[in-house]
Amino acid sequence: MDTSPLSPGAHTVVVDGVAQRYHVAGKPAGYVAGNAAGNAAGETAGDSAGTGPVLLAHPGGPGISWEDLRMPEVEKHVTVVYVEPVGTGGSDRLPSHPHGYTRARYSQALDGLIDHLGVPAVHLLGHSHGGFVAQHYALTRPDRLAGVVLYDSAPVTGPEHFAEANARMEEFARRSAGNPGLDDVLDVWRSLGSLSDDEGMTRAVRGIVPAYMADFWGREEEFLPLLPSIHGTYISGLDERMVPDMVDDRDALGSISVPTLVVVGRHDVICGPRWAEELHRGIPGSRLVVLERSGHFGHIEEPAAFADAVAGFVTGTTAG
């Protein structure tokens, strides 16, 4: 039985006394000492022959379950390491929980995970809030990355970001006028600032999904079964001193030196094209892919187009 850090399945690594879970799926990794390239991958979606570069996938939230980011089409081409961030799911909580989960803290956990994997340089994909983490990592630890994928991310949080999201939510409401589920979605949107526990977080992330997809109700039979798998952990967004962990990377984007792919859904409400275009303009040499029939979950809404963009980028920027 292969028990190497990149063998398929669930693993745990302890970083600075805090256990972090991660999950490996996809093509066997081909350039890590001690890892038998070509092993049959128990979680592989599709052909397991050959080897793949390593892509770390950091989910959003903060506090959203890693399963929601599962990308079977990407797994056909690369080894995907799904991070279960500290404070979420089966990973340990910090002593300051639900506070203290800053980008710096998540980056510290990524350092330990990358050390544990033994890969010289990985690709890092961050979705939504995970994109904020990935941006921070690319700015502070470029030597550890072969490339970064900023997926439905934004260069800034706070009032400006909220105003844009609120305007796009109003557009969604106009498009969805007359749908019997609209009022429930808008109630969830208005409640997001009052969340305080895991149960409420899970209820909210499930309830907001129709607004986060380009055509949820038109494809409801396809998407509805996904909802029970969505889980949330309440994380405050405050550091240990109870100060908000705000993001404003706009002035620093020009110093991102690693190959960068920016991916966004045309109909994304929370981290829409405005922010993707700003990231793309600010990051030298970056590539922008807009998924025209997606909202916030392009890996689910347009899996083939998403995989073409992400797997193509990862394999095209892998040395060797």
Disulfide bonds with the S-S distance in Angstrom:
none
